[in-house]
Amino acid sequence: MERAGQQIGRIEIRLRQLGLRLDRLVAKADEAGPEATSDYRQQIDRIREKHAVARGKMKAFRDANGEKWENFKGGVEIACHDLENAFKAVSQ
């Protein structure tokens, strides 16, 4: 069974990777200029929001000083799952 520290580290790494992926999408939209569709830009905005939610949940855990990971795990995992689904939607 994976320890809480390992789970937290894995999620934080994944959030950084998804943040970099988001940066690439934004750069791609900026390069396309006005040709980037409104829908594409809206999808990027949704990804930004979901990324901020996931990071916020991880920050809440870190700020909780001593609270058990189990108290936060479900919310963090749901936020990360929503974020990954938003990326899948933009790539389709």
C-alpha positions as CSV (number, residue, x, y, z in Angstrom):
1,M,0.0,0.0,0.0
2,E,1.3,3.4,-1.0
3,R,2.1,5.7,2.0
4,A,0.5,9.1,2.3
5,G,3.9,10.9,1.7
6,Q,4.3,8.9,-1.6
7,Q,0.8,9.7,-2.7
8,I,1.2,13.4,-1.9
9,G,4.5,13.5,-3.7
10,R,3.0,11.8,-6.8
11,I,0.1,14.2,-6.9
12,E,2.3,17.3,-6.5
13,I,4.5,16.1,-9.4
14,R,1.5,15.4,-11.5
15,L,0.1,18.9,-10.8
16,R,3.4,20.4,-11.8
17,Q,3.4,18.4,-15.0
18,L,-0.2,19.4,-15.8
19,G,0.7,23.0,-15.1
20,L,3.5,22.8,-17.7
21,R,1.1,21.2,-20.1
22,L,-1.4,24.1,-19.5
23,D,1.4,26.6,-20.2
24,R,2.0,24.8,-23.6
25,L,-1.7,25.0,-24.5
26,V,-1.7,28.7,-23.6
27,A,1.4,29.3,-25.8
28,K,-0.2,27.4,-28.6
29,A,-3.4,29.5,-28.4
30,D,-1.3,32.7,-28.3
31,E,0.6,31.6,-31.4
32,A,-2.6,30.9,-33.2
33,G,-3.7,34.4,-32.3
34,P,-7.2,35.3,-33.4
35,E,-7.5,32.0,-35.3
36,A,-7.7,30.2,-31.9
37,T,-11.4,29.5,-31.5
38,S,-13.4,30.9,-28.7
39,D,-14.2,27.3,-27.6
40,Y,-10.5,26.4,-27.4
41,R,-9.8,29.4,-25.2
42,Q,-12.8,28.6,-23.0
43,Q,-11.5,25.1,-22.6
44,I,-8.1,26.5,-21.5
45,D,-9.9,28.7,-19.0
46,R,-11.7,25.7,-17.6
47,I,-8.4,23.8,-17.3
48,R,-6.9,26.9,-15.5
49,E,-9.8,26.9,-13.0
50,K,-9.6,23.1,-12.3
51,H,-5.8,23.4,-11.9
52,A,-6.3,26.2,-9.4
53,V,-8.8,24.1,-7.5
54,A,-6.5,21.1,-7.3
55,R,-3.5,23.2,-6.2
56,G,-5.8,24.9,-3.6
57,K,-6.8,21.5,-2.2
58,M,-3.1,20.5,-1.9
59,K,-2.3,23.9,-0.3
60,A,-5.2,23.4,2.2
61,F,-3.7,20.0,3.1
62,R,-0.2,21.5,3.6
63,D,-1.7,24.4,5.7
64,A,-3.6,22.0,7.9
65,N,-0.5,21.2,10.0
66,G,-1.0,17.7,11.2
67,E,-4.3,16.9,9.7
68,K,-4.4,13.4,8.3
69,W,-3.9,12.9,4.5
70,E,-7.0,10.7,4.6
71,N,-9.1,13.8,5.4
72,F,-8.0,15.5,2.2
73,K,-7.3,12.6,-0.1
74,G,-10.7,12.2,-1.7
75,G,-11.1,15.9,-2.5
76,V,-7.6,16.2,-4.0
77,E,-8.1,13.0,-6.1
78,I,-11.4,14.2,-7.4
79,A,-10.0,17.7,-8.3
80,C,-7.0,16.0,-10.1
81,H,-9.4,13.6,-12.0
82,D,-11.5,16.6,-13.1
83,L,-8.4,18.4,-14.2
84,E,-7.2,15.4,-16.3
85,N,-10.6,15.1,-17.8
86,A,-10.5,18.7,-18.8
87,F,-7.2,18.1,-20.6
88,K,-8.7,15.1,-22.4
89,A,-11.6,17.3,-23.6
90,V,-9.3,19.9,-25.1
91,S,-7.3,17.3,-27.0
92,Q,-10.3,15.8,-28.7
